[in-house]
């Protein structure tokens, strides 16, 4: 195993059993993600992207194979996961949601406050800190989830289409805010998206998956400098070529899934 690899996955397969029928969601996943790398998973619906993240998060168990997440600090959580929605705790304020993981780890109150204040400021929620999730917008709720994940300082971040439910304007704003925070922390990120634009904007490397059973069949490196924004992505001829290539892959994968 490469000592610099943060996430190493070896021959990982996941099989679900439904009414005496075996359904292979993932098949022979082999992958290495380096420390500080931002990697996007792209593939047709039902290809096992979320299943892979749930396994890495400890929410599901692989059927065969293995994975390893390298731990740099013993007192640091292995991972935090950001979902598409329903990621905030409704009976806690914005402030208490961001501090939740830190309080669960019983960190000193001063450290909890400092980290909470810092990330509330980074995502622009200082003036909303005493509100409850029912009193804020969907975009703000995702800001809370992002702030909580980074504040908890995990070894890796797992993100399952965190901006998919947002309108385009909010999506662009949160994408750039996330990249700004990531550029400071250099957390290792595995990010699921169905948006090719989003993958080109966010990632160092894009992993393309097949239809079910999900396999990683291609990878593409995003050769575009950072910091970057959506205008840079959409105006760059090389990115336009990448977009078309990935779009053709997805079309092929969808057609294959319909024939299965």
C-alpha positions, 0 to 999 in steps of 0.5 A: 500500500502506498504510504501516502494513500489516505483511502485504499480500497481493495477488491471491494464487493457488496451484495444485497439479498432481496427476497432470496435474490442476490443483487451485486451493487459493487464489484471489485472496487480497487482505488487509492485516494491520496491525502488532500485529494478531492475526488468525485464519483460520477455514474448512472443512478443505481451504480452503487456510489452511495453504497460505497460511501456508506461502507467507508462511513461504517454505515454498511458492511462490504461483502468481500474485499477491504478498505483502509483509511489512514489515521494521522491523529489518534484523537481525530474522527475517521470520517464525516459524511454530508448528505443531500438533505436531512443532515441537520438535527432539528431540535438543535440551534445552528450553533449547536448543530455545528458544535455537535461532533465536538461536544460528542468528543468531549473537547474543552469548551474553549476549543469547541467555541473557537472552532464553532465560531470559526466555521460559522464565520466561514460559511456566513452563519454568525448572525443565524447561530441561535436559529433552529433548522426550521427557521432557515433555508435549505442552502443555510442547512447545507452550510450548517452541515459543511461547517459541522463536518469541517469543525469536527476535523475528520481524517476524510470527508464523504459527500453524497450530492450535498447540493443536488436539492438546491437551486442553481444560484445557491449551488454555485455559491456553496460550491465556491464556499466549500472549495474555499474551506477545502483549500485551507484545510486540504481534507481528503474528500470523496464527493458524489455528484450527477453533475458533470459541471460540478465534478469539473469544478470541484475535483482533482480527479473524476472516477467514472462508474459503470451501471450496476454492478458498479465498477470504476472503469475510467478516471480523468484528471482535471487539468485546471488550476486552482482557485477555480470557478464555474466561469473558468470551467465553462469557458475553457476549451479543454474542459468542454472536451472533458464534459463531452467525453464524460457525457458520452460515458454516462449515456453509454452507461445508462443505455447499458443499464436499460439492457440489463 
